[in-house]
Amino acid sequence: MSADLKKTASPDSPHGDWLELVKAQVESLRFGLVQLVVHEGRVTQIETTEKVRLPASRDASSPKS
């Protein structure tokens, strides 16, 4: 299962605000992606995709005979 969370940074946000948002998104992930969308040299959107890893099944890892 994956979830897309989109946060839009305010156009007049100071530099540190979007950095703090990115830091929080990275810290909240175990497996996933954090992408920055930049428009005219400014971060305008932060996209987070989280991956949920399932444990490997013994049946799937052993060859069938």
MOPAC internal coordinates of N, CA, C and O (Angstrom, degrees):
PM7 1SCF
backbone

  N    0.0000 0     0.00 0     0.00 0    0    0    0
  C    1.4461 1     0.00 0     0.00 0    1    0    0
  C    1.5192 1   107.97 1     0.00 0    2    1    0
  O    1.2310 1   119.97 1   -43.51 1    3    2    1
  N    1.3024 1   117.65 1   136.49 1    3    2    1
  C    1.4590 1   120.53 1   175.77 1    5    3    2
  C    1.5182 1   108.55 1  -129.37 1    6    5    3
  O    1.2310 1   121.47 1   -26.60 1    7    6    5
  N    1.3163 1   114.79 1   153.40 1    7    6    5
  C    1.4622 1   119.98 1  -179.59 1    9    7    6
  C    1.5094 1   108.26 1  -129.84 1   10    9    7
  O    1.2310 1   120.23 1   -43.89 1   11   10    9
  N    1.3288 1   117.17 1   136.11 1   11   10    9
  C    1.4579 1   122.27 1   174.54 1   13   11   10
  C    1.5171 1   107.99 1  -101.26 1   14   13   11
  O    1.2310 1   120.74 1   -59.82 1   15   14   13
  N    1.3177 1   116.19 1   120.18 1   15   14   13
  C    1.4471 1   121.53 1   176.23 1   17   15   14
  C    1.5139 1   106.61 1  -114.86 1   18   17   15
  O    1.2310 1   120.23 1   -55.02 1   19   18   17
  N    1.3138 1   117.16 1   124.98 1   19   18   17
  C    1.4549 1   120.60 1  -178.21 1   21   19   18
  C    1.5214 1   109.13 1  -117.24 1   22   21   19
  O    1.2310 1   120.88 1   -50.52 1   23   22   21
  N    1.3235 1   115.92 1   129.48 1   23   22   21
  C    1.4544 1   121.75 1   176.18 1   25   23   22
  C    1.5170 1   107.54 1  -125.08 1   26   25   23
  O    1.2310 1   120.45 1   -47.48 1   27   26   25
  N    1.2960 1   116.75 1   132.52 1   27   26   25
  C    1.4501 1   120.64 1   179.18 1   29   27   26
  C    1.5193 1   109.01 1  -100.97 1   30   29   27
  O    1.2310 1   120.75 1   -55.34 1   31   30   29
  N    1.3042 1   116.18 1   124.66 1   31   30   29
  C    1.4578 1   120.97 1   176.91 1   33   31   30
  C    1.5168 1   108.61 1   -78.31 1   34   33   31
  O    1.2310 1   120.73 1   -40.72 1   35   34   33
  N    1.3012 1   116.22 1   139.28 1   35   34   33
  C    1.4549 1   121.06 1   178.56 1   37   35   34
  C    1.5238 1   109.61 1   -64.59 1   38   37   35
  O    1.2310 1   120.10 1   -41.86 1   39   38   37
  N    1.3358 1   117.41 1   138.14 1   39   38   37
  C    1.4628 1   120.31 1  -178.16 1   41   39   38
  C    1.5229 1   113.08 1   -58.57 1   42   41   39
  O    1.2310 1   120.09 1   151.84 1   43   42   41
  N    1.3351 1   117.44 1   -28.16 1   43   42   41
  C    1.4625 1   119.06 1  -179.18 1   45   43   42
  C    1.5222 1   111.99 1  -103.34 1   46   45   43
  O    1.2310 1   120.32 1  -161.70 1   47   46   45
  N    1.3498 1   117.00 1    18.30 1   47   46   45
  C    1.4610 1   120.50 1   177.51 1   49   47   46
  C    1.5217 1   110.02 1   -67.74 1   50   49   47
  O    1.2310 1   120.97 1   -40.09 1   51   50   49
  N    1.3249 1   115.75 1   139.91 1   51   50   49
  C    1.4579 1   117.72 1   174.17 1   53   51   50
  C    1.5230 1   111.04 1   -67.23 1   54   53   51
  O    1.2310 1   120.49 1   -20.03 1   55   54   53
  N    1.2990 1   116.67 1   159.97 1   55   54   53
  C    1.4620 1   124.95 1  -178.34 1   57   55   54
  C    1.5289 1   111.69 1   -48.27 1   58   57   55
  O    1.2310 1   119.76 1   135.37 1   59   58   57
  N    1.3192 1   118.07 1   -44.63 1   59   58   57
  C    1.4558 1   122.47 1  -174.97 1   61   59   58
  C    1.5182 1   113.89 1   -67.14 1   62   61   59
  O    1.2310 1   119.05 1   151.75 1   63   62   61
  N    1.3173 1   119.42 1   -28.25 1   63   62   61
  C    1.4625 1   120.97 1  -177.30 1   65   63   62
  C    1.5218 1   111.82 1   -62.51 1   66   65   63
  O    1.2310 1   119.55 1   132.00 1   67   66   65
  N    1.3274 1   118.45 1   -48.00 1   67   66   65
  C    1.4555 1   118.97 1  -178.50 1   69   67   66
  C    1.5202 1   110.35 1   -71.25 1   70   69   67
  O    1.2310 1   119.94 1   149.92 1   71   70   69
  N    1.3214 1   117.72 1   -30.08 1   71   70   69
  C    1.4629 1   119.83 1   176.09 1   73   71   70
  C    1.5235 1   110.55 1   -64.70 1   74   73   71
  O    1.2310 1   120.38 1   139.67 1   75   74   73
  N    1.3103 1   116.89 1   -40.33 1   75   74   73
  C    1.4646 1   120.57 1   177.72 1   77   75   74
  C    1.5248 1   111.20 1   -66.17 1   78   77   75
  O    1.2310 1   120.20 1   142.20 1   79   78   77
  N    1.3373 1   117.22 1   -37.80 1   79   78   77
  C    1.4682 1   120.36 1   176.89 1   81   79   78
  C    1.5281 1   110.82 1   -64.13 1   82   81   79
  O    1.2310 1   120.27 1   137.53 1   83   82   81
  N    1.3234 1   117.08 1   -42.47 1   83   82   81
  C    1.4691 1   121.31 1   178.90 1   85   83   82
  C    1.5294 1   109.36 1   -64.06 1   86   85   83
  O    1.2310 1   120.69 1   134.81 1   87   86   85
  N    1.3115 1   116.28 1   -45.19 1   87   86   85
  C    1.4640 1   120.65 1   179.93 1   89   87   86
  C    1.5317 1   110.45 1   -59.05 1   90   89   87
  O    1.2310 1   120.03 1   134.94 1   91   90   89
  N    1.3148 1   117.54 1   -45.06 1   91   90   89
  C    1.4638 1   121.54 1   179.65 1   93   91   90
  C    1.5287 1   111.06 1   -63.37 1   94   93   91
  O    1.2310 1   120.19 1   139.44 1   95   94   93
  N    1.3319 1   117.25 1   -40.56 1   95   94   93
  C    1.4600 1   120.55 1   179.68 1   97   95   94
  C    1.5275 1   111.11 1   -65.60 1   98   97   95
  O    1.2310 1   120.45 1   137.37 1   99   98   97
  N    1.3237 1   116.75 1   -42.63 1   99   98   97
  C    1.4647 1   120.91 1   179.58 1  101   99   98
  C    1.5302 1   110.00 1   -64.63 1  102  101   99
  O    1.2310 1   120.10 1   135.79 1  103  102  101
  N    1.3189 1   117.42 1   -44.21 1  103  102  101
  C    1.4603 1   120.92 1  -179.05 1  105  103  102
  C    1.5257 1   112.70 1   -65.36 1  106  105  103
  O    1.2310 1   120.04 1   154.25 1  107  106  105
  N    1.3261 1   117.53 1   -25.75 1  107  106  105
  C    1.4608 1   120.36 1  -178.07 1  109  107  106
  C    1.5314 1   112.87 1   -84.29 1  110  109  107
  O    1.2310 1   120.20 1   171.13 1  111  110  109
  N    1.3345 1   117.23 1    -8.87 1  111  110  109
  C    1.4632 1   121.23 1  -177.65 1  113  111  110
  C    1.5228 1   112.13 1   -96.08 1  114  113  111
  O    1.2310 1   121.18 1   -35.73 1  115  114  113
  N    1.3299 1   115.35 1   144.27 1  115  114  113
  C    1.4540 1   120.26 1   168.14 1  117  115  114
  C    1.5278 1   108.65 1  -100.29 1  118  117  115
  O    1.2310 1   120.77 1   132.70 1  119  118  117
  N    1.3417 1   116.13 1   -47.30 1  119  118  117
  C    1.4611 1   123.34 1   174.97 1  121  119  118
  C    1.5220 1   106.30 1  -134.94 1  122  121  119
  O    1.2310 1   119.90 1   -47.65 1  123  122  121
  N    1.3111 1   117.80 1   132.35 1  123  122  121
  C    1.4528 1   118.81 1   176.72 1  125  123  122
  C    1.5174 1   113.20 1   158.05 1  126  125  123
  O    1.2310 1   121.82 1    15.14 1  127  126  125
  N    1.3257 1   114.11 1  -164.86 1  127  126  125
  C    1.4609 1   122.38 1  -175.88 1  129  127  126
  C    1.5182 1   110.22 1  -130.59 1  130  129  127
  O    1.2310 1   121.11 1   -34.82 1  131  130  129
  N    1.3208 1   115.49 1   145.18 1  131  130  129
  C    1.4619 1   121.54 1   168.63 1  133  131  130
  C    1.5212 1   105.53 1  -125.24 1  134  133  131
  O    1.2310 1   120.62 1   -59.11 1  135  134  133
  N    1.3245 1   116.42 1   120.89 1  135  134  133
  C    1.4624 1   121.22 1  -178.60 1  137  135  134
  C    1.5225 1   109.46 1  -117.52 1  138  137  135
  O    1.2310 1   121.22 1   -38.99 1  139  138  137
  N    1.3268 1   115.27 1   141.01 1  139  138  137
  C    1.4572 1   121.29 1   176.05 1  141  139  138
  C    1.5155 1   108.95 1  -105.16 1  142  141  139
  O    1.2310 1   120.68 1   -44.66 1  143  142  141
  N    1.3127 1   116.31 1   135.34 1  143  142  141
  C    1.4572 1   121.65 1   174.16 1  145  143  142
  C    1.5280 1   106.33 1  -105.63 1  146  145  143
  O    1.2310 1   121.31 1   -54.76 1  147  146  145
  N    1.3305 1   115.10 1   125.24 1  147  146  145
  C    1.4633 1   121.38 1  -176.77 1  149  147  146
  C    1.5178 1   108.79 1  -115.00 1  150  149  147
  O    1.2310 1   120.75 1   -46.47 1  151  150  149
  N    1.3178 1   116.17 1   133.53 1  151  150  149
  C    1.4625 1   122.09 1   177.12 1  153  151  150
  C    1.5203 1   107.30 1  -130.01 1  154  153  151
  O    1.2310 1   121.11 1   -58.90 1  155  154  153
  N    1.3294 1   115.47 1   121.10 1  155  154  153
  C    1.4609 1   122.43 1  -179.45 1  157  155  154
  C    1.5253 1   111.63 1    52.41 1  158  157  155
  O    1.2310 1   120.88 1  -136.20 1  159  158  157
  N    1.3423 1   115.92 1    43.80 1  159  158  157
  C    1.4561 1   120.97 1   174.71 1  161  159  158
  C    1.5139 1   115.59 1    80.78 1  162  161  159
  O    1.2310 1   119.78 1  -173.32 1  163  162  161
  N    1.3374 1   118.03 1     6.68 1  163  162  161
  C    1.4605 1   121.20 1  -178.80 1  165  163  162
  C    1.5156 1   110.19 1  -125.28 1  166  165  163
  O    1.2310 1   120.64 1   -38.92 1  167  166  165
  N    1.3254 1   116.38 1   141.08 1  167  166  165
  C    1.4614 1   121.10 1   175.61 1  169  167  166
  C    1.5199 1   107.68 1   -70.57 1  170  169  167
  O    1.2310 1   121.01 1   -58.59 1  171  170  169
  N    1.3306 1   115.68 1   121.41 1  171  170  169
  C    1.4593 1   120.10 1  -178.36 1  173  171  170
  C    1.5274 1   112.52 1  -113.54 1  174  173  171
  O    1.2310 1   120.39 1   164.40 1  175  174  173
  N    1.3259 1   116.86 1   -15.60 1  175  174  173
  C    1.4617 1   118.90 1  -176.73 1  177  175  174
  C    1.5185 1   109.21 1  -156.40 1  178  177  175
  O    1.2310 1   121.20 1   -35.86 1  179  178  177
  N    1.3292 1   115.32 1   144.14 1  179  178  177
  C    1.4559 1   121.91 1   175.25 1  181  179  178
  C    1.5222 1   106.72 1  -121.81 1  182  181  179
  O    1.2310 1   120.73 1   -56.37 1  183  182  181
  N    1.3377 1   116.21 1   123.63 1  183  182  181
  C    1.4642 1   121.40 1  -179.64 1  185  183  182
  C    1.5239 1   108.83 1  -113.70 1  186  185  183
  O    1.2310 1   121.04 1   -48.36 1  187  186  185
  N    1.3248 1   115.62 1   131.64 1  187  186  185
  C    1.4634 1   121.38 1   179.17 1  189  187  186
  C    1.5174 1   108.59 1  -121.54 1  190  189  187
  O    1.2310 1   120.89 1   -51.50 1  191  190  189
  N    1.3179 1   115.90 1   128.50 1  191  190  189
  C    1.4590 1   121.97 1   175.18 1  193  191  190
  C    1.5188 1   106.77 1  -120.28 1  194  193  191
  O    1.2310 1   120.41 1   -59.35 1  195  194  193
  N    1.3168 1   116.81 1   120.65 1  195  194  193
  C    1.4534 1   121.30 1  -178.84 1  197  195  194
  C    1.5178 1   110.39 1  -103.38 1  198  197  195
  O    1.2310 1   120.87 1   -45.04 1  199  198  197
  N    1.3121 1   115.94 1   134.96 1  199  198  197
  C    1.4557 1   122.40 1   178.07 1  201  199  198
  C    1.5227 1   107.98 1  -105.48 1  202  201  199
  O    1.2310 1   120.81 1   -41.63 1  203  202  201
  N    1.3214 1   116.05 1   138.37 1  203  202  201
  C    1.4540 1   121.08 1   174.55 1  205  203  202
  C    1.5168 1   106.99 1  -108.73 1  206  205  203
  O    1.2310 1   120.74 1   -65.43 1  207  206  205
  N    1.3245 1   116.18 1   114.57 1  207  206  205
  C    1.4597 1   121.23 1  -177.98 1  209  207  206
  C    1.5184 1   109.19 1   -89.34 1  210  209  207
  O    1.2310 1   120.91 1   -49.52 1  211  210  209
  N    1.3212 1   115.87 1   130.48 1  211  210  209
  C    1.4535 1   121.87 1   178.00 1  213  211  210
  C    1.5210 1   108.94 1   -98.36 1  214  213  211
  O    1.2310 1   120.47 1   -34.53 1  215  214  213
  N    1.3387 1   116.71 1   145.47 1  215  214  213
  C    1.4676 1   118.34 1   179.14 1  217  215  214
  C    1.5212 1   110.33 1   -64.83 1  218  217  215
  O    1.2310 1   121.17 1   -33.60 1  219  218  217
  N    1.3401 1   115.37 1   146.40 1  219  218  217
  C    1.4648 1   120.23 1   179.38 1  221  219  218
  C    1.5269 1   108.92 1   -68.49 1  222  221  219
  O    1.2310 1   120.90 1   -41.01 1  223  222  221
  N    1.3007 1   115.88 1   138.99 1  223  222  221
  C    1.4585 1   122.30 1   178.06 1  225  223  222
  C    1.5205 1   108.76 1   -84.94 1  226  225  223
  O    1.2310 1   120.15 1   -38.33 1  227  226  225
  N    1.3155 1   117.32 1   141.67 1  227  226  225
  C    1.4706 1   120.16 1   177.15 1  229  227  226
  C    1.5167 1   110.79 1   -61.91 1  230  229  227
  O    1.2310 1   120.27 1   142.49 1  231  230  229
  N    1.3311 1   117.09 1   -37.51 1  231  230  229
  C    1.4620 1   121.29 1  -179.90 1  233  231  230
  C    1.5165 1   111.84 1   -62.73 1  234  233  231
  O    1.2310 1   120.38 1   142.22 1  235  234  233
  N    1.3222 1   116.87 1   -37.78 1  235  234  233
  C    1.4633 1   120.60 1  -177.09 1  237  235  234
  C    1.5192 1   111.71 1   -74.76 1  238  237  235
  O    1.2310 1   119.61 1   152.24 1  239  238  237
  N    1.3476 1   118.36 1   -27.76 1  239  238  237
  C    1.4531 1   119.93 1  -176.73 1  241  239  238
  C    1.5248 1   113.82 1   -90.27 1  242  241  239
  O    1.2310 1   120.03 1   162.75 1  243  242  241
  N    1.3236 1   117.55 1   -17.25 1  243  242  241
  C    1.4641 1   118.92 1  -179.25 1  245  243  242
  C    1.5293 1   110.29 1   -95.38 1  246  245  243
  O    1.2310 1   120.59 1   -39.59 1  247  246  245
  N    1.3234 1   116.48 1   140.41 1  247  246  245
  C    1.4691 1   119.10 1  -179.96 1  249  247  246
  C    1.5346 1   110.98 1   -68.87 1  250  249  247
  O    1.2310 1   121.27 1   -35.68 1  251  250  249
  N    1.3152 1   115.18 1   144.32 1  251  250  249
  C    1.4695 1   119.99 1   179.29 1  253  251  250
  C    1.5248 1   109.32 1   -82.05 1  254  253  251
  O    1.2310 1   120.98 1   -41.01 1  255  254  253
  N    1.3478 1   115.73 1   138.99 1  255  254  253
  C    1.4571 1   118.36 1   177.97 1  257  255  254
  C    1.5015 1   111.61 1  -118.49 1  258  257  255
  O    1.2310 1   120.10 1   180.00 1  259  258  257

